[in-house]
Amino acid sequence: MRHQTVTGPPGPAATGVMMRVDDLLIVDDHPLMCEALTVTLRVAFGLRQTICERNLAAAIQRLKYGKPPDAILLDLNLPDAKGSEVMVTLGRVAAGIPIAVISANEDPAMISAVMAAGAQGYISKSLGREAMCAALRRVWSGEKVTPDGYDPDDHPPQGARPDMEEIAHRFASLTHQQARTLRQICLGKANKEISYELNISEATVKTHIAAIMSKIGARRRTQIVLLAKSIKLFDCD
């Protein structure tokens, strides 16, 4: 599959000149995929260092306390997070670092959600070596790259709700505990169940829910779930 540039404003570094990428962080729980990407991209781009992390928590720890990488490759299906939640969460601690999602999921709604959450590119895992390197070269030149045939205009925001980028930004403002509570809400758990699951009081659950509603602009519990689904936050259908 070929890749195309998203219609819309280019990335901040879209000069046509590829940025220098010496240190790359790969976040993918599949060892063989990590190894294949490491070998392929070291040869193709002359990388100095490639680090692989197998889950979102480890990647966040590295970004917070280690040397920042020049770029990040990110899978959406991790042991501790799935869907656009991965991009929303990582984007909070990787400001200014271009993130390219490499995924086997080519659902247009997921692509829209992930790009709205701040990804610089969305690249299919089905691509061959040369096509994948070409797509990354464009991402690292500042282009926003998505799979060929994807049209963001086919997946506009529905009704009068805010656009997907704004919704993703609101969810990104949640604290870690609020995000954990949100996940339980989207799983259909009652306050008492959330209290037991997260080992917090029901009063604290209610406080978190009130804060979530305030931050994302929701008035009802069901609206929280609908907004999360609209950006594929937990890859929920």
N, C-alpha and C positions, 0 to 999 in steps of 0.2 A: 504494500500500500504506500502510495506517495503521500507527502504532507504539504499543506498549504499554509499561507499566512492568514491569520484572522483579520477580517475587515475591521478596521478601527484604529485608534491611536497606537503607534508603535511603542515598544518598550523604551525606557529611558536611555538605553545605550544603542539604539538603532541607528548606527552610523554606517553600516555596511562592513565595518571592520570587526573581526571577531575579537572579543576580550581574551586576555591571556588566562588560561585555566591551568594552574599547576597542581592545586590541591582540590580533590573532588570527594564529596561525601555521598555515598550510595546508601539509601535506606530501603532494604528489601529483605524479607525473612527467608528467601530461597537461596541456599548456599551456592547452587550451581549458577543461578542467574547473577549473583554477585561476582562470582569468579569469572563468568563469561564477559560481563561488562567491564570488569577490571582489566582483563587481558586485552580486550578489543580496544578500549579507550586509551589505555596506556600507549599502545602501538600507534593508534590513529592520531592522538593529540600530544604525545610526548609528556604525559602527566608525570609529575614528580612524586605524588602520593595519592593513593586511593584508599579511603577508609570505608568499611562496610559496617553498618549497624542493622540489627535484625528486628528492632521494634522502635516505636515512636518515642517511648520514654528514654531509651538509650541515646537516640539522636538528639533529643532536647538537652540531655545532660552534656553531651559533647559540645553542642552549640553554646551552651551557657558557660562552660568552664574550660573548653579547649580552644585551640587556634581556629578562627573562622575559616571555613573552606571558601574557595573561589566560586563554587557552584554546587548544586545539590540535585541528585536524581532520586525520585521518590516513587515508591509503589503505594497503591491505595489499599492494599489488602494485607494489613499487618496484624500480628497477634493481639495487640492492645488498642487498635483503632481501625476503622474502615470507612470508605467513602470520602466525601469532601472534608470530614472532620480532620483527617490526616493533614490536608493542606491548610485548613484554617488554623489548626493548633501549631503546626510547624512554622507557618508564616509569622506567627507572633514573635518568635525568637530568632527568626532568620531574616530580619529586615535588611533589605539591600542586597541580599544574596539571591541570584536567579535560581528558581526551582523549576525543573522540568519533571513532570509526572511521566513515568513509563509504566503503562498498564495494559493488561489484556482486556479490560473493560472498555468497549467502544460505544457504549450507550451515549447518544447525543446529549441527553439530559445530564449525565454525569460529567461529560466534557464541559458543558456550559457552567455547571456548578463549580467545577475545579478551576476553570479559567476566571470565573467571577471572584473566586477566593484568592486570586493573586498569582496563579501559576504562570510562568513565562511560556511554557509549552506543554502539550499533551501528546505523547508519542506512543504508538502502538508497539507492544512487545512482539508482534508478529513480523515486524520489519526485519529485513536482512541487514547485515553488517554495514554495507555502504549506505543504504537508505537511512539507517538510524544515525550514523555519523553525520550524514548530510543534514538531517533534521536538527541535531544538536549544534552543528556549526551555525545554523541559522538562529537558533535560540540564543547562542552565546554571541551572536552579532546584534542582538537586541530585538529580533523579530518575535512576534507571538505566533507560535506554530501549533497547528492542530491537524488531525487526520484529514486527508483529501476527501471531499464530499460533505464534510461537516459545514453547516451554515448556521451561525449563531442567530440569524434572523428567523430561523425555523423554530426557535425555542425562546420566544420573548416572555417577559414576566406576564402572569395572568391577571386579568382584572385590574384593580387599582392598587395592588400591593406594590411596595417599593421594589426596585430592581434587584436582581440576584446579588450584585456586587455589594449593595447596601445591606442586604440581609446577612451576607457572609461577614461583613464588617461588624455588624451588631453581635453576631454569635462569637466572633473573635474577641469581643470585649469581656466575655464571661471569665470568671476565675476558674481555677482547676476544680474546686468543689462544686461550683455552679454547673460546670460542664458535666461532672459526674452525675449530678442530680438530673440534669437534662436528659442524659442517656437513659436513666431509669424511667423518666416520664415517657420517653419515646417507646420504651418497652412495655408501656401500659401498666406500670406499677402504681399502686396506691401509696399515699403518704406513709402509712404504717410499714408497708413493704420496703419502701425506700429507706426509711429509718433503720430497719433491720439490716438491709443490704449494705448500707454505708456506715453503719455503726454510729449514727448520730440521732439526736432526739427529733421527735416529730415537729417540735417548735422550730428547730434549725432547718428542717426540710421546708417548712412553710416560709421561713425567711429567705431561703435560697430560691424558692419558686417565685416569691414576690420580686426578688432582685432580677431574676431571669425575665419575668414579664416586663419589668420596667426597662431593662436594657434592650430588649428586642422589639418592644412596642406591641406586646400581646395583652389582651384583656382576659382571655380564658385559657385554660389548660389545653383544650383542643386546638386552639390557635397556635400555641407553642409547637405542638406536634406537626401541624400543617406547614408551618414556616420551616421547621427542620427538614421535613420531607421535600419541600420545594427546592432546597439546595443540596439534596441527597446527603445530608450531614452524616448520617450513620448508615448510608447506603440502604435506606429503607424505601420500600416501594409503596 
